[in-house]
Amino acid sequence: MQTQKAKMVLQDPPFNVAINGHVCGSGKTKHKEFAFASGEMTDDQFIKFLETNFRLCASFSQEGSLHYNFMDWRHILHISVAGKNVFDSLINLCVWNKGTGGMGSCYRSAHELCFIFKKGNKSHTNNVELGKNGRYRTNVWNYPGVNSFGRHRQDLKMHPTVKPVEMLYDAILDVTKRGDLVLDSFLGSGSSLIAAEKAHRICYGIECEMLYIDTTIRRFQNIFKIDAVREKDGKTYNQLLEELKSGDTHD
Ligand SMILES: C[S@@+](CC[C@H](N)C(=O)[O-])C[C@H]1O[C@@H](n2cnc3c(N)ncnc32)[C@H](O)[C@@H]1O
């Protein structure tokens, strides 16, 4: 990002729950556990994990930037404490209604929460303005999740917690302008990157799992027909794959 700063952080941190058995795992598709916050952290460690991430995101974002972070109902306290320690205000709490229940022994989970924190007191971009711009939005977001029928079910094969691109696209349109920077430090399968590209915004992302970086690049290239390029030498992803296949690679 060099000296540039994000206007919006839009991300989905791991929830500190085991993926298999909690998020998915009852069907045919199995995924490995996330490397961090996959149920191994204590309450205090998880708060610290979120707080450290929020501080870093805040330092790479503008005054008045909005920080959208998804979380499940079990960790309302953790994210609230971490958010309060870093940000200046909580401007809203949105509920993603997935339409269909996922895992859960009594009540199946059909929602996730999206906490919207703000850095600083400077006013933020608001493209909704009570419907003035033709956008009618509420803090309940209805978008089918991966457990719904149809094409979204396919998404589960890529990653255990894929967010609908349409939902992220709408959130980006709500609070940024064309060309603004969106940051996602838990990129997963790249849903926010794809949403940002569709909205003509610039997305910077971080993902620690090589497999999901590949998933993101392939997904992005398939949709936009744009080659991913490695910055340090200008080689395309497909060129690097060819080199890997032929054994002609040093890194
Ligand atoms: C909940 S998923 C994000 C899914 C994403 N929203 C999507 O639609 O695909 C969280 C992601 O964060 C990654 N992750 C966990 N800890 C991380 C860390 N310390 N740094 C970077 N990525 C991390 C995991 O590998 C996982 O892919």
The ligand as an ORCA input file, in Angstrom:
! r2SCAN-3c Opt
* xyz 0 1
  C     -13.284    -16.449      7.713
  S     -12.078    -16.671      6.500
  C     -12.369    -15.410      5.293
  C     -13.257    -15.878      4.173
  C     -13.519    -14.827      3.115
  N     -14.398    -13.813      3.605
  C     -14.135    -15.433      1.854
  O     -15.204    -15.008      1.411
  O     -13.530    -16.363      1.297
  C     -10.656    -16.140      7.342
  C      -9.370    -16.317      6.561
  O      -8.309    -15.705      7.296
  C      -7.143    -16.483      7.125
  N      -6.271    -16.148      8.255
  C      -6.340    -16.591      9.525
  N      -5.388    -16.039     10.283
  C      -4.688    -15.192      9.480
  C      -3.590    -14.323      9.682
  N      -3.011    -14.211     10.875
  N      -3.141    -13.611      8.621
  C      -3.737    -13.718      7.408
  N      -4.791    -14.539      7.145
  C      -5.259    -15.257      8.178
  C      -7.611    -17.921      7.068
  O      -6.685    -18.763      6.386
  C      -8.947    -17.783      6.334
  O      -8.803    -18.026      4.961
*
